[in-house]
């Protein structure tokens, strides 16, 4: 992956990227998702380095909103059935160019956005069509540290990962 100095926004799909893609719904209709704590630490590090993080997902989920709030993610686009249109509207609203966005997606609905961004990324267990498009395919699967790996890669490319380590007394 080439240096990412122009990336301003890390945009993430949720199900299959921040989670393993499982959606648990109990008999009362309550939805549960499992998020990886290391992904969360990396997201906070990314924000701490002065970048933005956003979520772009076709589903609406209270669990997603709660996790975003917990991590300080203020850009949350849920219910985006047409992800490309939602992405373009987001770029306009944030006044950023598509090549200033790194996006991680895992399935067919993510392909249009992956083809438009500056850095296309996918977790190891993304569908084959997505992995073929992605500039970075992580070693780790979705919901199991793929986002952490992607953020480390982006920050190492700009020399900022050492600063993150130092901030923890490394």
N, C-alpha and C positions, 0 to 999 in steps of 0.2 A: 504494500500500500504506500502510495506516495505521500509526502508531507501534506498536512491538512490545515495549513495556516489560514485558508479562506473559509473554513467551516465555522459557522456561527450557531447553528442549530442541529442538535441531534434529535431526530424524529423517530419514534419507535412504534411499531405495531405492538399490540398487547398479547393477545392469545397466540401462543406459539413462539413468542419472543421474550416477553417479560414473564410468561408462565410456560409450563410445558404443554399447553394447549388443552389441558383437561378443564372441564367446567363441571363442577359438582353442584347439583341442585337438590335440596332436601325436599321432603314431602310438603313443606309449607311454602315452597317456592324460593327459599333463601339460597342465593348463589354464593359459592365459596371458590376462591382461587388461591393458588400457592405462588408466592413471589419469593425470589431468591435474595437473601440479605446482602450478599456480595454485590449483586447487581445494584442494589440500593446504595451501598457505600460508594460505588463507582459513579453513580448518577450524581450523588452529592458532591463528589470530587470534581466532576465535570462542571457542575454549576459553580463550585468554588473557584474554578479556574477562569470564570467569567463568561461561560457559554450558557446557552439556553437548551432546555430539554422539552420536547413535546410528545404527546401521545396521539396517535391517529389509529382509530379502531372502528370497525363496522358495527360492533356491538355496543349496547348501552349496559353499563354495569356499575352498581354502587361500589363494589369492591375495587374497581379500577379508579373511581373518583377518590375513594378513601386513601388508596396507596399513593396516588398522585399528590394529594394534599400532604400526606405524611412526608413525602420526599421533597416538597417545595416545587413541584412541577405545576406551573400555572397555565400552560398551553395544553389543553385536553380537548380533543375533537372526538367525541363518541357518536355512534350512529352514522358514521360516514360510509354509506353504501357505495358511493362513487368516490373512491379515495383520491383519484387524480384531481377531480374538481375541488375536493376539500383541501388538498395540498396546495393547489394554485391559489385558492382563496386565502389560505393561511399565509402564503408567501406575500401576497398583496397586503394583507392586514399587518404583517410584521415588517413590511418594506425590506424583504430580503430576496435575493436571487436564488433560483433553484440550485445553482452550483455551490451555494453557501450552506447547503443542507446535506447532512449524512443521514441516511434512512436505513433502518433494519426491518426487514419483513421476511415472512416465511412461506407465504402461499400465493396462489394465483392472483388474488385480488390486489396484492402488493406490486405486481409487475409494472403497471403503468407508472407508479411513483418511483420505483427503483430505476427505471429508464430515464427519469428526468433529473435526478439529484446529482450532486457533486461526488458523493461517496455512497455506493450501493453496497449494503452489507446483509448477510444472512447467517442465521445460526446453523450449526452442523446438520441438524435434522430438518432443514427447510426442504420443500419439494425440489426435485431435480431442476425444473424450469427456473426457479428462483436462484438456485445455486449457480446455474450457468450464467446468469446476469450479474451476480454480485462480484464486486471487486475484492471484497473480503468475505470469506466463509470461515466462521470461527471453528475452533476445535470442539467447543462445548455446544451442547444443544440448548434450545430455547428453555427458559425457566431454570436453567442449571449453570448459569454463569456466562452465557453468550454475550450479554450486554456488558458485563464487566470486562470480558476479553476485548470486545470492540472498543470500549472507552480507553482501556490501557493502550491499545494499538494506536488510536488517534492521538492520545496525549504523549506517547513515546515519540511519535513522528514529529511533534512540535517541541520536544524536549521538556514538556511540563510534567511528565510522570514522576521524575525525580523530585520535583517540588511537592507533589502529593505525598510521596514517601517521607520526605523531610518534615512535612506538616504533622506526621504521626510519630516523629522522633526517630525516624530511620536514618 
